[in-house]
Amino acid sequence: MTFDFSKLALPQATKAQTDPYKIFASLPRLQGAPNDLWSGQSDALSSWHRQRDKTDVLLSLNTGAGKTLVGVLIAKSLCNEGLENVLYVCPTNDLVLQTAAQARAVGIDVTTRIKSKFDNDLFESGKTFCITNYHAVFNGLSGLRRRFFPDAIIFDDAHVAEANMRSAFTLTVKQASHAQLHASLANLFLPGFRELGREGIYRDSFDTARMPQAVLVPPDLVSNVSAQIEAAFVAAQAGSDDDLKYAYEHLKDHFANCAIVVRSGVIELTPPFLPSLALDVFDRKVRRIYLSATLHNKADIVRAFGRSPTVIIEPTNDAGNGERLILTERELIASPIDSSFVGGLKRKHKVLVAVPSYPKAREWESVAKPPQPANFSAELNMFRQSNSGAFVLVNRVDGIDLPHDTCRVMVLDGVPRGESLLERYQFEYLQMRTFAASRIANRLVQLFGRINRGRSDYGAFLIAGRDLNTWLANDKHVAMLPDLLKRQILLGRSVQDGMNVRTLPAVESLLETVISSRPRDQSWLNYYSQFLNAGDVAEEKTERAKRSEERNLEAAKAEAEYAKAIWNRDFQGARTALDTIVADTARADEKLAGWHNLWIGAALHQERDVDQSRLHFVRARGQLGLNLIVSTGPAYVSQISAMPTRRIVSQLIMLTSLGRESFTRQLSRLERDLAPLDGGSPAQMEEAVRLLGETLGFIASRPDNDHGTGPDVLWIDKDDGVLLGLELKTDKLDGSRYSKDDVSQSLDHLSWLSDHSEGANCLGVVLVGPAHGCHDQANPTSELYETGVAQLGSIRDQIVALLRDAYEITSTDRDRFISDAVEGLQLKRLAEVLLSQPLKLSGNSRS
């Protein structure tokens, strides 16, 4: 047989298309595939293509606006460019399968990886990208990342990915499954709590018969026993335990830098801030694309990945702007939205019920039981195909798409929270509400998108449970949500108020009109459209939310740098990263600043600067409250037979016991942070007044900033059992008068203080500012006073001078000098000056 090779065709050199829009245009027109891209998708792809070489790009699209298709087209484009091992990462296996199905539906071949198995060899042979989950990429033993290190990686649902990233760095030791390891760790910490006089609270935290208070092991105690923690895990063979080995690989050699939380038979070990920047994926030059819902606050993206996007693409479009009617239980009269009501509702409508925990899910068992994890996808598909019924979603905000007639009614019962003990400790016991609010807002955006997936979609949302109703009633929280969702919440309020929807039968009737009527009710559609064009949250609340978000973002960047530095044992670099922003953070969120001070102290402790570390622990406790258990006394106190009983004395002795360099640095910082008492923005002034109270040994907080109600600043002198509210009016003109509204607001503060006194005697509320007297239409009581800000500046100068003098006195005489000098700084004594001028009518109508 003769072979004539001249008849064979030679290969034609072709360059693969990299423009994602042109890639879409070249795909086969398969049945069910979209004919064209929406304008928002097209704009997003074009903008990305122009900047495709950037390393950190955020693409933000409305929920339901087709960001998955955008993501797979970008992944295909990167493969066509020649980048190797392109990964598309999803939060759950269900989403991996959904994303793969969507890619294949438009004619893009993909590989999936679930449970360490590829479903084909296309990715391994370099022909396409791989869709997988966060755990596969970021667990400590990731074979995928080791064998197929990516040139590019796409993160889906990046705005809620912090929980997925944290799980990779979290060891959960349960008494039920790891009894010996649990006991070894519990016994390690017991002597430290005993020394702090908190042994009882620590022992109670292990009670499995109830839900006791969660306890954070003091960071210095963790550092002191870190080698023994390591030994306990080695003895438990954690490196070969399927429940422990993945996170253990990350945390081994880093236990000294972990936050350890104990509660009800569980011990959780996890970094206080995620060390994502210490991972090769974020440290090396990799193209990273973050797919996100439309959000105001980008801080959680930084907290998850460590990187702040250098390019943000947010196309303006209305795709995904589904129609929502949001009704709250809070507006109903003694009529809870509960299982009894929804049990009847599910006979007419398909209902999705979202709850934050399995204990909460038990309250809905008469309606539906949540599926077991192995049956989740199958039972969800059965619900999709049914004509009625209910499905319960537990602590899950993503991966569930029920558009159009697959579900029109959703019940949200409870504020969506994370599963980690650390997050619950921060939110529930340290009351870090402002910090929590941005994360809750992001999760709510996801939840509202579960049954509302496009511009032509519509649905009703019923808000159950006191905590979520209260959260959504606060305009400061609503201002954190995307503009459309804000207006839809306001619309719901207007409908319930204006149409007197106060009972469950009225709710059911309204659902029939808005959801079930065919053709759809035109008056509702007209009102909906007109309201959205007019309604908005008060500009003041929106601007305040924006300022808070900006500081929150800067705080998140500093946290990422802290985590990277301390992971690399650069303790000075770690504390410096937080120390440079902690004062600014405190102006927006004193609780978050307290969390920062706690871990600045932890870094100082590892530098062996114990006294300075405890000074930061004192600050942290002052900002976070008494639920925080930390070491607050001087490490070495000579010539003192017993610790002083007054808080201010022990604090000043600790400060003046530092070496000269450390003392000078701390005093300079105190003067800097109190400088706004001479003039500053309202937020700067409020934080300076709070800090002044803390320096004086009081429990000092900012209720209005933290809770949205109460005076600007609250001082509580625990030693004498008295408290004082301070309302800052420093923006008043000199010589003006306090208005009727100013006085009315202060009277409300008195009522709030009465409800939150915790047994302390309220001395009153003092208005601090340049004004004198009040409007003749006001009605001040004998518990309202006025003073100038100069009085507070004088107290600051007194305590700074005291510190300078005390430091120059010999250590043998210093404690007695301080004890004598602070006699005039008790709150009762200071009140003699601050409350010397009662607020009275001026007889002048200027305000």
C-alpha positions in Angstrom: 0.0 0.0 0.0 1.3 3.4 -1.0 0.8 6.5 1.1 0.7 10.0 -0.6 1.2 12.5 2.2 0.8 15.4 -0.2 -2.9 14.9 -0.1 -3.2 15.6 3.6 -4.3 19.2 4.6 -2.0 21.2 6.7 -3.3 22.7 10.0 -4.5 26.3 9.8 -3.1 28.5 12.5 -6.0 30.1 14.3 -6.1 32.5 17.2 -8.7 31.7 19.8 -11.2 34.5 20.4 -10.7 36.3 23.7 -13.4 39.0 23.5 -16.1 37.4 25.8 -18.9 39.1 23.9 -17.7 37.6 20.6 -17.2 34.3 22.3 -20.9 34.4 23.2 -21.9 35.4 19.7 -19.9 32.4 18.3 -21.6 29.8 20.5 -24.1 27.4 19.0 -27.7 28.4 19.5 -28.9 25.5 21.7 -32.5 25.1 22.8 -33.2 27.1 25.9 -30.0 29.2 25.6 -30.4 33.0 25.6 -30.5 34.7 22.2 -28.5 37.7 23.4 -26.9 39.2 26.4 -28.6 41.8 28.6 -27.2 45.3 28.4 -25.7 45.0 31.9 -24.0 41.7 31.0 -22.6 43.2 27.8 -21.4 46.3 29.5 -19.7 44.3 32.3 -17.9 42.0 29.8 -16.8 44.9 27.6 -15.4 46.8 30.6 -13.6 43.8 31.9 -12.1 43.0 28.5 -10.6 46.4 28.4 -8.9 45.8 31.7 -8.4 42.1 31.6 -4.8 42.2 32.7 -5.7 43.7 36.1 -5.1 41.3 39.0 -8.1 42.2 41.2 -11.4 43.0 39.5 -14.8 43.2 41.1 -17.9 42.7 38.9 -21.0 43.7 40.7 -24.5 42.9 39.2 -27.9 42.7 40.6 -29.1 39.4 42.0 -30.8 37.7 39.0 -29.0 39.9 36.5 -27.0 37.0 35.0 -23.6 37.3 36.6 -23.1 33.5 36.3 -23.1 33.7 32.5 -20.8 36.7 32.7 -18.4 34.6 34.9 -18.3 31.6 32.6 -17.7 33.8 29.5 -14.8 35.4 31.3 -13.4 32.0 32.3 -13.7 30.8 28.7 -12.0 34.0 27.5 -9.1 33.5 30.0 -8.7 29.9 28.7 -8.6 31.2 25.1 -6.0 33.7 26.0 -3.7 30.8 27.1 -3.9 31.1 30.8 -3.5 27.8 32.6 -5.6 26.1 35.2 -8.4 28.7 35.3 -10.7 28.0 38.2 -14.3 29.1 38.8 -15.1 28.8 42.5 -18.6 28.4 44.0 -19.8 28.3 47.7 -21.6 25.0 47.4 -21.6 21.8 45.4 -25.2 22.6 44.3 -23.9 25.8 42.8 -21.0 24.0 41.1 -23.5 21.8 39.3 -25.9 24.7 38.5 -23.0 26.8 37.1 -21.8 23.8 35.0 -25.3 23.2 33.7 -25.6 26.9 32.7 -22.2 26.8 30.9 -23.1 23.7 29.0 -26.5 25.1 28.1 -24.9 27.8 26.1 -22.4 25.4 24.5 -19.3 25.9 26.7 -17.6 22.6 27.8 -16.4 22.6 31.4 -15.0 20.3 34.0 -16.3 20.1 37.5 -14.5 18.9 40.6 -16.5 17.7 43.6 -15.1 15.5 46.4 -11.6 15.4 44.8 -12.9 14.0 41.5 -13.0 15.6 38.1 -16.1 14.7 36.0 -13.9 14.6 32.8 -10.3 15.2 31.6 -10.8 18.5 29.7 -9.4 20.6 32.5 -6.4 18.3 33.1 -5.6 18.3 29.4 -5.7 22.1 29.3 -8.9 22.4 27.1 -11.2 24.3 29.5 -11.7 25.7 33.0 -12.7 23.9 36.2 -15.8 24.7 38.3 -15.3 23.7 41.9 -16.0 24.8 45.5 -14.1 27.0 47.9 -13.2 24.1 50.2 -11.5 22.3 47.3 -9.2 25.3 46.6 -8.5 26.6 50.1 -8.4 23.7 52.5 -5.0 23.2 54.0 -4.3 20.0 52.0 -5.7 21.2 48.7 -4.3 18.9 46.0 -6.1 21.0 43.3 -4.2 24.2 44.3 -0.9 22.3 44.6 -1.1 20.3 41.4 -3.0 22.9 39.2 -2.0 26.3 40.6 -4.2 28.7 38.8 -3.2 31.6 36.5 -6.7 33.0 37.0 -9.5 32.4 39.5 -13.1 33.6 39.5 -14.9 33.8 42.9 -18.7 33.5 42.7 -20.8 35.2 45.4 -17.7 36.9 46.6 -19.7 39.3 48.9 -20.7 36.3 51.2 -17.6 34.2 50.8 -16.1 35.1 54.1 -17.9 32.2 55.8 -16.5 29.8 53.2 -13.0 31.2 53.6 -13.2 31.1 57.4 -14.3 27.5 57.5 -10.9 26.6 55.8 -9.2 28.2 58.8 -11.4 26.9 61.6 -10.9 23.9 63.8 -14.1 22.8 65.6 -13.5 20.4 68.5 -16.7 18.9 69.8 -17.0 17.0 73.1 -19.4 14.5 71.4 -16.9 13.5 68.7 -13.5 14.3 70.1 -13.9 13.9 73.9 -10.2 13.4 74.8 -8.9 16.4 72.7 -11.8 18.5 74.0 -10.9 17.7 77.6 -7.2 18.3 77.1 -7.9 21.8 75.6 -10.5 22.7 78.3 -8.0 21.8 81.1 -5.3 23.9 79.5 -7.2 27.1 79.9 -8.7 26.5 83.3 -5.8 27.8 85.5 -5.7 31.0 83.5 -9.4 31.7 84.1 -9.0 30.7 87.8 -6.2 33.3 88.1 -8.5 35.9 86.6 -11.3 35.0 89.0 -13.6 33.8 86.2 -13.4 30.1 86.7 -17.2 29.8 87.2 -18.1 31.5 83.9 -15.6 29.3 82.1 -16.9 26.1 83.6 -20.5 27.2 82.8 -19.6 27.7 79.2 -19.2 23.9 78.7 -22.7 23.1 79.9 -24.4 21.1 77.1 -27.8 21.0 78.8 -28.5 24.7 78.1 -27.1 27.5 75.9 -24.6 29.2 78.2 -22.6 32.4 77.5 -19.9 31.9 74.9 -16.4 32.7 76.3 -13.3 33.9 74.4 -10.1 32.6 75.9 -7.9 35.7 76.6 -5.3 36.0 73.8 -2.4 36.2 76.2 -3.5 33.0 77.8 -3.7 31.3 74.3 -0.2 32.5 73.5 1.2 31.3 76.8 0.0 27.7 76.2 0.2 27.5 72.4 2.9 24.8 72.5 0.6 22.7 74.7 -2.3 23.3 72.3 -0.1 22.0 69.5 0.9 19.0 71.5 -2.8 18.2 72.2 -3.6 18.1 68.5 -0.5 16.0 67.8 -1.6 13.5 70.5 -5.1 13.4 68.9 -3.5 12.6 65.5 -5.3 15.6 64.0 -3.2 15.4 60.8 -5.0 12.1 59.9 -8.5 12.9 61.3 -10.9 13.7 58.5 -12.8 16.2 60.6 -9.6 18.1 61.6 -6.8 17.6 59.1 -7.8 20.2 56.5 -7.9 23.2 58.9 -5.2 21.8 61.1 -2.7 22.0 58.2 -3.3 25.8 58.1 -3.4 26.4 61.9 -0.5 24.2 63.1 2.4 26.5 64.2 -0.1 29.4 64.4 -2.2 28.5 67.5 -0.7 31.5 69.3 -2.4 33.8 66.8 -5.9 32.3 67.1 -9.1 33.4 68.7 -10.5 30.5 70.8 -14.2 30.5 71.7 -15.9 28.0 74.0 -19.5 27.2 74.2 -21.8 24.3 75.1 -19.4 21.4 74.4 -17.6 23.0 71.5 -14.2 24.6 71.3 -13.5 26.6 68.2 -10.1 27.8 67.1 -9.8 30.3 64.2 -7.8 33.5 63.4 -9.4 36.8 64.5 -8.8 38.1 61.0 -8.4 35.8 58.0 -4.8 35.5 56.8 -5.8 35.2 53.2 -2.8 37.3 52.1 -0.5 34.6 53.4 -2.0 32.2 50.8 -0.2 31.8 47.5 -3.3 32.5 45.5 -3.5 36.0 46.9 0.3 36.6 47.3 1.3 35.7 43.8 0.4 37.3 40.5 -2.9 35.7 39.7 -5.8 37.2 37.8 -8.6 37.4 40.4 -12.2 38.2 39.4 -14.8 38.7 42.2 -18.4 38.2 41.2 -20.8 40.0 43.5 -24.3 41.2 44.0 -24.7 45.0 43.9 -23.6 46.3 47.3 -22.7 49.5 49.0 -20.2 47.9 51.4 -17.2 46.1 49.9 -15.5 45.4 53.3 -16.6 41.8 53.5 -14.9 41.1 50.2 -11.7 42.4 51.7 -12.2 40.5 54.9 -12.7 37.3 52.9 -9.8 37.6 50.4 -7.5 40.2 51.9 -7.4 42.0 48.5 -9.1 45.3 47.8 -10.3 45.3 44.1 -8.3 47.7 42.0 -11.1 47.8 39.4 -14.8 47.9 40.2 -17.3 47.3 37.4 -20.9 48.1 38.3 -22.9 48.5 35.1 -26.1 50.5 35.4 -29.1 48.4 34.4 -32.4 47.2 35.6 -31.8 43.4 35.0 -32.5 41.6 38.2 -34.7 44.4 39.5 -37.6 42.2 40.3 -40.8 43.4 41.9 -41.0 42.9 45.7 -43.8 43.4 48.2 -42.2 43.3 51.7 -44.5 43.0 54.7 -43.3 43.0 58.3 -44.8 41.3 61.3 -43.9 44.4 63.3 -46.8 46.3 61.7 -49.4 43.6 62.6 -51.5 43.8 65.7 -50.9 40.7 67.9 -50.6 38.5 64.8 -47.3 36.7 64.4 -46.3 35.3 61.1 -45.9 31.8 62.3 -46.2 28.2 61.3 -50.0 28.2 61.9 -50.5 31.1 59.4 -48.0 29.8 56.8 -49.4 26.3 57.1 -52.6 27.6 55.6 -50.8 29.9 53.2 -48.9 27.0 51.6 -52.1 25.4 50.4 -52.5 28.4 48.0 -48.9 29.4 47.4 -45.5 27.8 47.3 -43.6 29.2 50.3 -39.9 29.3 51.0 -39.0 29.7 54.7 -35.5 30.9 55.5 -34.2 30.5 59.1 -30.7 31.1 60.6 -30.5 27.9 62.6 -31.8 24.4 63.1 -33.3 25.2 66.5 -35.3 28.0 64.7 -36.2 25.5 62.0 -38.0 23.3 64.6 -40.5 26.1 65.0 -41.6 25.4 61.4 -41.7 21.6 61.5 -45.5 21.6 61.1 -45.0 23.5 57.8 -42.0 21.6 56.5 -38.8 20.0 57.7 -35.4 20.9 56.3 -33.9 18.2 54.1 -30.9 16.2 55.2 -27.8 17.4 53.4 -27.6 14.3 51.2 -31.2 14.8 50.0 -31.1 18.6 49.7 -30.9 18.9 45.9 -33.5 16.2 45.3 -36.0 17.6 47.7 -35.4 21.2 46.3 -36.1 19.9 42.8 -39.3 18.3 44.0 -40.4 21.6 45.5 -39.6 23.4 42.2 -41.8 21.0 40.3 -44.7 21.1 42.8 -47.8 23.3 42.7 -48.0 24.1 46.4 -46.2 23.4 49.7 -43.2 24.7 51.6 -39.4 24.3 51.7 -37.3 25.3 54.7 -33.9 26.8 54.1 -31.5 26.7 57.1 -28.6 29.2 57.5 -28.1 29.4 53.7 -28.2 32.5 51.7 -26.9 31.3 48.3 -27.3 28.6 45.7 -31.1 28.5 45.8 -32.8 29.9 42.7 -36.6 29.7 42.6 -37.6 32.2 39.9 -41.1 33.0 38.6 -43.8 30.4 39.4 -41.4 28.0 41.1 -42.0 30.2 44.2 -43.7 33.5 44.8 -43.8 33.8 48.6 -40.9 33.8 51.0 -40.8 34.0 54.8 -37.7 35.3 56.5 -37.6 34.4 60.2 -34.6 35.8 62.0 -31.5 37.8 61.3 -29.2 35.7 59.0 -26.0 34.9 61.0 -22.9 32.8 60.4 -22.3 29.4 61.9 -19.0 30.2 63.5 -18.8 30.6 67.3 -16.5 33.6 66.8 -19.1 35.5 64.8 -21.9 34.6 67.3 -19.6 35.7 70.2 -18.9 39.0 68.4 -22.5 39.7 67.6 -24.4 38.3 70.6 -22.0 38.8 73.5 -19.8 41.7 72.5 -22.8 43.4 70.8 -20.7 44.4 67.8 -23.9 45.6 66.1 -22.4 48.2 63.6 -19.8 45.7 62.5 -22.5 43.0 62.2 -24.8 45.3 60.2 -22.8 45.3 57.0 -22.5 41.6 57.0 -26.2 41.1 57.7 -27.0 43.6 54.9 -25.0 41.5 52.4 -26.7 38.3 53.5 -30.2 39.9 53.2 -29.4 41.0 49.7 -28.7 37.3 48.9 -31.8 36.1 50.6 -34.1 38.5 48.9 -32.8 37.2 45.6 -33.7 33.6 46.2 -37.2 33.8 44.7 -36.8 37.1 42.7 -34.4 36.5 39.8 -35.1 39.0 37.1 -36.8 42.2 35.9 -40.0 40.4 35.0 -40.1 38.4 38.3 -42.2 39.3 41.3 -42.9 38.0 44.8 -43.9 38.7 48.3 -41.7 38.6 51.4 -43.0 38.2 54.9 -40.7 39.3 57.7 -41.1 37.2 60.9 -39.3 37.2 64.2 -38.6 40.1 66.5 -34.9 40.5 65.7 -35.2 40.8 61.9 -38.2 43.1 62.2 -36.3 45.3 64.6 -33.3 45.3 62.3 -35.3 46.3 59.3 -37.1 49.0 61.2 -33.9 50.9 61.7 -33.3 53.3 58.9 -29.5 53.2 59.6 -29.5 49.6 58.6 -31.9 50.0 55.7 -29.5 52.7 54.3 -26.8 49.9 53.9 -28.9 48.0 51.4 -28.9 48.6 47.6 -31.1 51.5 46.5 -33.9 49.3 45.0 -34.2 47.1 48.1 -34.3 50.2 50.3 -37.2 51.7 48.3 -39.1 48.3 48.3 -38.8 48.2 52.1 -40.2 51.7 52.4 -42.9 50.8 49.9 -44.0 47.9 52.1 -44.2 50.2 55.1 -46.3 52.6 53.1 -48.7 49.9 52.0 -49.2 48.5 55.5 -49.7 51.9 57.0 -51.8 53.4 54.2 -54.1 50.4 53.7 -54.3 49.4 57.3 -52.8 45.9 56.8 -52.7 45.0 60.5 -54.0 41.5 60.6 -53.1 38.1 59.0 -56.4 38.0 57.0 -55.5 41.4 55.6 -52.0 40.0 54.7 -53.6 37.0 52.9 -56.0 39.2 51.0 -53.2 41.5 49.9 -51.2 38.6 48.6 -54.2 37.5 46.6 -54.3 40.9 45.0 -50.6 41.4 44.4 -49.5 37.9 43.7 -52.4 35.8 42.5 -54.7 38.1 40.5 -54.9 37.5 36.8 -54.5 39.8 35.0 -52.3 41.4 37.5 -53.8 44.3 39.5 -53.0 47.5 37.5 -53.5 49.9 40.4 -50.8 48.0 42.4 -48.4 48.0 39.4 -48.9 51.8 38.9 -48.4 52.5 42.6 -45.3 50.3 42.7 -43.7 52.1 39.8 -44.5 55.6 41.0 -43.4 54.9 44.6 -40.0 53.5 43.5 -39.4 56.7 41.6 -40.1 58.9 44.6 -39.3 57.0 47.9 -35.9 56.9 49.6 -34.3 56.7 53.1 -33.5 60.1 54.7 -30.4 61.6 53.1 -28.8 62.0 56.5 -29.1 58.2 57.2 -27.7 57.4 53.7 -24.7 59.8 54.1 -24.0 58.4 57.6 -24.0 54.8 56.2 -21.6 55.8 53.4 -19.2 57.4 55.9 -19.4 54.3 58.1 -18.8 52.0 55.1 -15.7 54.0 54.0 -14.2 53.5 57.5 -15.3 49.9 57.6 -13.5 49.3 54.3 -10.2 50.9 55.6 -10.6 48.8 58.8 -10.9 45.6 56.7 -7.7 46.4 54.7 -5.8 46.9 58.0 -7.1 43.7 59.4 -5.9 41.8 56.3 -2.4 43.4 56.7 -2.4 42.5 60.5 -3.3 38.9 59.7 -0.6 38.5 57.1 2.0 40.1 59.3 1.2 38.0 62.4 1.0 34.8 60.3 4.6 35.6 59.4 5.5 36.4 63.0 6.0 40.1 62.3 4.3 41.3 65.5 5.4 44.9 65.2 4.1 45.1 61.6 0.8 43.5 62.7 0.0 45.9 65.5 1.1 48.9 63.5 -1.4 47.9 60.7 -4.3 48.2 63.2 -2.8 51.0 65.3 -2.7 53.4 62.4 -6.5 53.2 61.8 -7.9 52.3 65.2 -8.7 56.0 66.2 -10.6 56.6 62.9 -12.4 53.3 63.3 -13.6 54.2 66.7 -15.3 57.3 65.4 -17.6 55.1 63.3 -17.6 51.9 65.3 -16.2 51.8 68.8 -16.9 48.1 69.2 -14.8 47.3 66.2 -12.1 49.5 67.5 -12.2 47.6 70.7 -11.8 44.3 68.8 -8.7 45.9 67.1 -7.3 47.0 70.5 -7.7 43.5 71.8 -5.5 42.1 69.0 -3.0 44.9 69.1 -2.6 43.8 72.7 -2.1 40.2 71.6 0.7 41.2 69.2 2.4 43.3 72.0 2.2 40.3 74.3 4.0 38.2 71.7 6.6 40.9 71.6 6.9 40.3 75.4 5.8 43.9 76.1 3.2 42.6 78.7 2.4 45.9 80.4 1.7 47.7 77.1 -0.3 44.8 75.9 -2.5 44.9 79.0 -3.1 48.6 78.4 -4.7 47.7 75.1 -6.7 45.0 76.8 -8.0 47.7 79.2 -9.0 49.8 76.2 -10.6 46.8 74.5 -12.7 46.0 77.6 -13.7 49.6 77.9 -15.0 49.6 74.3 -16.4 46.0 74.2 -17.9 45.7 77.6 -17.5 43.4 80.6 -18.4 40.2 78.7 -14.8 40.4 77.4 -12.5 38.5 79.8 -8.9 39.8 79.6 -5.9 40.4 81.8 -6.1 44.1 82.8 -3.7 44.5 85.8 0.0 45.4 85.6 2.2 42.4 85.0 4.6 43.4 87.8 3.5 45.8 90.6 6.1 46.5 93.2 5.4 48.1 96.6 1.6 47.5 96.2 0.2 45.0 98.6 -3.1 44.8 96.8 -4.6 46.2 93.6 -6.4 49.5 94.0 -10.2 49.2 94.1 -10.9 52.2 91.8 -10.6 51.5 88.1 -8.9 54.8 87.3 -6.2 54.2 89.8 -5.3 50.8 88.4 -5.3 52.1 84.9 -3.1 55.1 85.6 -0.7 52.9 87.6 -0.4 50.5 84.7 0.3 53.4 82.3 2.9 55.0 84.4 4.6 51.6 85.0 5.7 51.5 81.4 9.2 52.2 80.2 9.9 55.8 79.2 9.6 55.2 75.4 6.4 53.2 75.8 4.9 55.7 78.2 5.8 58.6 75.9 4.2 56.8 73.0 1.0 56.0 74.9 0.7 59.5 76.3 1.2 61.0 72.8 -1.5 58.7 71.5 -3.9 59.7 74.3 -3.3 63.4 73.6 -3.9 62.9 69.9 -7.1 61.0 70.4 -8.4 63.6 72.9 -7.4 66.6 70.7 -10.9 66.8 69.1 -12.2 68.2 72.4 -10.6 71.4 71.1 -12.6 71.2 67.9 -13.5 68.4 65.4 -16.2 66.7 63.5 -19.2 65.4 65.4 -18.0 61.8 65.2 -14.5 62.9 66.3 -15.9 64.8 69.3 -18.2 61.9 70.3 -15.3 59.4 70.3 -13.0 61.9 72.2 -15.7 62.3 74.9 -16.2 58.6 75.2 -12.4 58.0 75.4 -12.1 60.7 78.1 -14.7 58.8 80.2 -12.8 55.6 79.6 -9.5 57.2 80.7 -11.3 58.4 83.8 -12.1 54.7 84.6 -15.8 54.9 83.6 -17.7 52.4 81.5 -17.9 54.7 78.5 -20.0 54.1 75.3 -21.8 55.8 72.4 -25.4 54.5 72.6 -26.7 56.5 69.6 -23.9 55.3 67.4 -24.1 51.7 68.6 -27.9 51.3 68.9 -29.4 54.1 67.0 -30.9 55.5 70.2 -29.9 57.1 73.5 -27.5 59.9 74.2 -24.3 60.5 72.2 -22.1 59.4 75.1 -22.8 57.5 78.3 -20.5 57.5 81.3 -21.1 54.9 84.1 -19.0 55.1 87.2 -19.3 51.5 88.5 -17.3 52.3 91.7 -20.0 54.8 92.9 -23.0 53.4 91.0 -23.9 56.6 89.0 -24.2 57.4 85.3 -24.3 60.5 83.1 -25.6 61.1 79.6 -23.8 63.6 77.4 -25.5 65.0 74.3 -23.0 66.9 72.0 -24.4 70.0 70.4 -21.1 71.5 69.4 -22.4 72.4 65.9 -24.6 75.1 67.5 -23.8 78.7 66.9 -22.2 80.5 69.8 -24.8 82.4 71.8 -27.7 80.5 70.2 -30.4 78.6 72.2 -31.4 75.0 72.4 -34.5 74.3 70.4 -37.7 72.5 71.5 -36.6 69.5 69.5 -33.2 69.5 71.3 -34.9 69.4 74.6 -37.5 66.8 73.5 -34.6 64.6 72.3 -32.8 64.9 75.6 -36.0 64.0 77.5 -36.1 60.8 75.4 -32.6 60.1 76.4 -33.5 60.4 80.1 -36.2 57.8 79.5 -33.7 55.5 77.7 -31.1 55.9 80.5 -33.8 54.9 83.0 -34.4 51.7 81.0 -30.7 50.9 80.7 -29.3 52.1 84.0 -28.4 48.5 85.2 -29.0 49.7 88.8 -26.9 52.9 88.6 -28.4 56.2 89.6 -28.8 58.6 86.7 -27.3 62.1 87.4 -29.0 63.5 84.3 -28.3 64.5 80.7 -25.9 67.4 80.0 -26.0 69.2 76.6 -22.4 70.1 75.6 -22.1 73.1 73.3 -21.8 76.8 72.9 -25.5 77.5 73.2 -27.1 79.0 76.4 -30.6 78.4 77.7 -33.4 77.0 75.6 -36.3 78.1 73.4 -39.3 79.5 75.3 -41.5 76.8 73.8 -39.3 74.0 75.3 -40.1 72.2 78.5 -36.9 71.2 80.2 -36.9 69.2 83.5 -34.6 69.5 86.5 -32.5 66.6 85.1 -31.3 68.5 82.0 -28.1 70.6 82.2 -25.9 72.5 79.9 -22.1 73.0 79.8 -19.4 74.1 77.4 -16.9 71.8 75.7 -14.1 73.7 77.4 -15.1 72.0 80.7 -14.3 68.6 79.1 -11.0 70.0 77.8 -10.1 71.1 81.3 -10.7 67.6 82.6 -8.5 66.2 79.8 -5.7 68.7 80.7 -5.9 67.8 84.3 -5.5 64.0 83.7 -2.7 64.5 81.2 -0.8 66.7 83.7 -1.4 64.1 86.4 0.1 61.4 84.2 3.2 63.5 83.5 3.7 64.3 87.1 3.1 60.8 88.3 5.6 59.3 85.9 8.4 61.5 87.3 7.7 60.3 90.9 9.6 57.3 92.2 7.7 54.0 91.8 7.6 53.6 95.6 5.5 56.8 96.0 3.6 56.7 92.7 0.6 54.6 93.7 -0.2 56.8 96.7 0.2 59.9 94.6 -2.2 58.7 92.0 -4.7 57.5 94.6 -4.8 60.9 96.2 -4.8 62.9 92.9 -7.8 61.2 91.4 -10.2 61.9 94.3 -11.6 64.9 92.3 -12.1 62.8 89.2 -15.0 60.6 90.4 -18.1 61.1 88.4 -20.0 62.5 91.4 -17.3 65.1 91.8 -17.0 66.0 88.1 -20.8 66.3 88.0 -20.5 69.3 90.5 -18.9 71.2 87.6 -20.5 69.6 84.5 -24.0 69.9 86.0 -23.6 73.3 87.7 -25.8 75.0 85.1 -29.4 73.6 84.8 -31.0 74.0 81.4 -33.5 76.8 81.7 -35.8 78.8 79.5 -34.1 81.8 78.0 -37.1 83.9 77.2 -35.6 84.3 73.7 -37.0 82.5 70.7 -33.8 82.0 68.7 -32.9 78.4 68.0 
